[in-house]
Amino acid sequence: MNKTLITLLVSGLLAANAQAAGQDNTWYGGAKLGWSNFYGVDESNSIAITDKDDDEVGAGAFAGYQINQNLGVELGYDYLGKLKYSGTRNGAAFNDSVQAQLAQLTLKLGFPVADNLDLYGRVGGGYGWTDSDQLENDSRFTFVGALGAEYALSLDWAARLEYQYSTPYGSRDDTGLRMDNGLLSLAAVYRFGQVAPALPVAAPAPAPAPEPVMVDKQFTLSSDVLFDFNKATLKPEAGQALDTLYTQIEEARPKDGSATVIGYTDRLGSDAYNQKLSEQRAQTVADYLVGKGLPAGKVNVEGHGESSPVTGESCTNQSRRDLIVCLAPDRRVEVKVQGVSEVQQ
């Protein structure tokens, strides 16, 4: 029955695969306490057992070295208690108790199944000795096999539940009987040299995107630089001034913006004439800027004629020649640019 149980548990262990044992290349130690049961008792021909007490309290201590998550080596000592029995020996009434102890060395095979749970098996051998109160003592090599589960309570401490099978103890000739032992125990385990995992370092927060900058600029060009008097055709030298204007607009880098070209004249001439002339001059400047690269759909044209004079009422009582010179600031083309600046990353 016990061999069948061990086979089933081993099959379950082989299906597990996770991580929960002590860290690689570290030592551990512990102590255990539990129920010790002697069974498979085979007495000598001279002894007839009529009553026995085969349940005892067992205890032990162990130390081990964790090679890696799946493999370790463990050394331990177990006190398994006494088998007490009564009966007859050679026909006479006879009572005896046989005490069993074990020093063992096993290979520990671990199968972590969760972050803090490790299923394991141990297999190896040891030196088992039995002491009889009435007969001889015995010592011999003992097979040891165990299955268990170890639960990590913290980085350093763990709890262990284990069933251990070991055989044989005693002999029919010396102690009067031979027996097997099963020890079901709870253990506390301390793991030495455990290192807490490094906490993940949070990546620095990305720099906030620069706030968009609103563009609202106005550029003013003298019509006398761009056009002859009473004309709407560009002078040859006007290209330099308009190229400079286009560069300034590009440096502002308006995104999804617009440019409004507004023409103005002086007060000389009729209102209708001045209105038409201001529109023509604004259109000429707009066409030039579109030709340089401004999107046509984003360029608006307006003519304000002689409205909004810069000179106001300052130019009076002058000859026509002098008046033309005095009113020069009123003859102008303004370009208003509005939008959002394309911020460079």
Number of C-alpha atoms within 10 A of each C-alpha: 5 9 9 8 10 18 11 11 17 15 10 12 22 14 9 16 15 17 19 21 28 28 19 16 13 16 20 19 17 19 19 20 18 19 17 24 21 21 14 12 18 16 18 17 12 13 20 18 16 10 11 14 13 17 19 18 16 22 22 19 18 19 18 20 22 22 16 15 19 21 18 22 18 20 16 18 19 20 19 25 22 24 22 18 17 17 16 14 16 10 10 10 11 16 15 17 20 22 19 24 21 24 19 22 22 21 18 22 21 29 24 22 18 15 12 18 21 27 30 24 24 22 20 17 19 20 17 24 19 24 20 21 14 13 14 15 18 19 18 16 16 19 19 22 19 22 23 20 20 23 21 20 13 11 17 16 17 20 18 20 17 21 19 19 21 22 20 20 29 29 20 17 16 17 24 23 19 21 19 17 21 21 25 21 21 20 20 18 23 21 23 16 15 17 9 8 7 6 6 6 6 6 6 6 6 6 6 6 8 9 8 11 13 15 18 16 14 14 13 13 18 16 27 18 16 25 19 12 11 16 15 20 14 17 13 10 11 17 15 11 13 18 14 11 17 17 12 13 20 12 11 20 18 21 15 11 16 20 25 18 26 24 31 29 31 24 16 14 11 10 16 11 14 23 19 16 22 30 22 19 29 26 21 18 25 23 15 16 21 15 11 13 10 18 12 14 9 13 20 16 20 19 22 18 25 24 15 12 17 16 13 9 7 9 13 9 8 10 9 10 8 12 15 17 12 16 19 17 18 22 24 24 24 19 22 18 22 18 18 18 19 16 14 6 5
